[in-house]
Amino acid sequence: MPTQPYLLSTLPDMHGQLLLEFWHYKAEKVLYARWFGNLTAEEVVRGAQQATALQSWLHCPLLLNDKHQSTGDWSEAMIWLEYEWLPQALQDGLRAIAYVFALDVSNQIVSIEFMKRIQPHIAIEMFYDVPTAWDWLQSQSHAVGLT
């Protein structure tokens, strides 16, 4: 059972609505990013930049990226994520990502493309629910030598 998380920060979208929540599970070394609303490429980049800053500060090697409450096609952010975000995240110690799909099909298609691009560089798996993603992420903590 996970420890009680701590809400680190929230990020609004361009209209002031909740875009992203960041939770920290200190004992498990997990940064939990929970996305909301219709995602654009610009908002995904903003969210990824904030996640990288938090991960660097907290030294969280595990990321639970939860998009099940979001929609949208953010494919225009793909190149930036692959060539800017990923190298920085790896340098800052990210070792595994559990990725929870959005219910929106267009968002799922972009998510699968994202996984294909970064899978050669980092452990990543896709899930349809948070509990299954959490279990896999905890198994990765053993695989990358965190426990």
C-alpha positions in Angstrom: 0.0 0.0 0.0 1.4 3.4 -0.9 2.2 6.0 1.7 0.1 9.2 1.9 1.0 11.5 -1.0 1.8 15.2 -0.7 0.3 17.7 -3.2 3.3 19.6 -4.6 1.7 21.9 -7.0 -1.0 22.5 -9.6 -0.7 24.0 -13.0 -3.6 25.8 -14.7 -4.3 25.8 -18.4 -4.4 28.9 -20.6 -8.0 29.5 -19.5 -7.3 29.2 -15.7 -8.8 25.7 -15.5 -6.9 22.9 -13.8 -4.4 21.3 -16.2 -2.2 19.3 -14.0 -1.6 18.2 -10.4 1.7 16.9 -9.1 1.7 14.6 -6.1 4.8 13.2 -4.4 5.0 9.7 -2.8 8.3 10.3 -0.9 8.9 6.7 0.4 8.1 5.2 -3.0 10.2 7.8 -4.9 7.2 8.5 -7.2 6.2 11.7 -8.8 2.5 11.4 -9.8 1.3 13.7 -12.6 -2.5 13.8 -13.0 -3.7 15.6 -16.2 -7.1 17.2 -16.8 -9.0 18.8 -19.7 -8.3 19.1 -23.4 -4.5 18.9 -23.8 -2.6 21.0 -26.4 1.0 20.6 -27.4 1.8 23.9 -25.7 0.2 22.7 -22.4 1.9 19.3 -22.5 5.3 21.1 -22.9 4.5 23.4 -20.0 3.5 20.4 -17.9 6.5 18.4 -18.8 8.8 21.3 -18.0 7.3 21.6 -14.5 7.5 17.8 -14.0 11.2 17.9 -14.9 11.9 20.7 -12.4 10.1 18.8 -9.7 11.8 15.5 -10.6 15.2 17.2 -10.5 14.5 18.8 -7.2 13.0 15.7 -5.5 15.1 13.0 -7.3 12.1 10.9 -8.1 13.2 8.1 -10.5 9.6 6.9 -11.0 6.9 8.8 -12.8 3.2 7.9 -12.8 1.8 9.9 -15.7 -2.0 9.8 -15.4 -4.0 11.1 -18.4 -7.2 9.2 -17.9 -9.1 12.5 -17.2 -7.8 14.3 -20.3 -8.5 14.5 -24.0 -6.9 16.1 -27.0 -4.2 15.7 -29.6 -0.9 17.0 -28.4 1.2 15.3 -31.2 2.9 18.6 -32.1 4.8 18.3 -28.8 6.3 14.9 -29.7 9.6 16.1 -31.1 10.2 18.4 -28.1 9.4 15.6 -25.7 11.8 13.2 -27.5 14.7 15.5 -28.0 14.4 18.0 -25.2 12.4 16.6 -22.3 13.6 13.0 -22.4 17.4 13.7 -22.3 16.9 16.1 -19.4 14.6 13.7 -17.5 17.1 10.9 -17.9 20.0 13.1 -16.7 17.9 14.1 -13.7 17.4 10.4 -12.8 14.1 9.3 -14.3 14.2 5.5 -14.7 10.6 4.3 -15.3 7.2 5.7 -16.4 3.8 4.1 -15.8 1.5 5.8 -18.3 -2.3 5.7 -17.8 -4.2 6.2 -21.0 -6.9 8.8 -21.5 -10.3 7.5 -22.5 -10.1 9.8 -25.6 -9.0 7.7 -28.6 -7.0 10.5 -30.3 -5.1 11.0 -27.0 -4.4 7.2 -26.9 -2.9 7.3 -30.4 -0.5 10.1 -29.5 0.3 8.3 -26.3 1.3 5.1 -28.1 3.5 7.1 -30.5 5.1 8.7 -27.5 5.8 5.3 -25.9 7.3 3.9 -29.2 9.7 6.9 -29.4 11.0 6.8 -25.8 10.8 3.0 -25.0 14.3 2.4 -26.3 15.7 4.8 -23.7 13.6 4.2 -20.6 11.2 1.6 -19.0 7.7 2.6 -19.9 4.4 0.8 -20.0 0.8 1.8 -20.8 -2.2 1.1 -18.6 -5.9 1.7 -18.4 -6.1 2.3 -14.7 -4.0 3.8 -11.9 -3.8 0.8 -9.5 -2.3 -1.5 -12.2 0.1 1.2 -13.3 1.1 1.7 -9.6 1.8 -2.0 -9.2 4.0 -2.1 -12.3 5.8 1.0 -11.2 6.6 -0.5 -7.9 8.0 -3.6 -9.6 10.3 -1.3 -11.5 11.7 0.2 -8.3 13.1 -3.3 -7.7 14.3 -3.6 -11.3 16.2 -0.3 -11.2 17.8 -1.0 -7.8 15.8 1.4 -5.7 14.9 -1.2 -3.0 
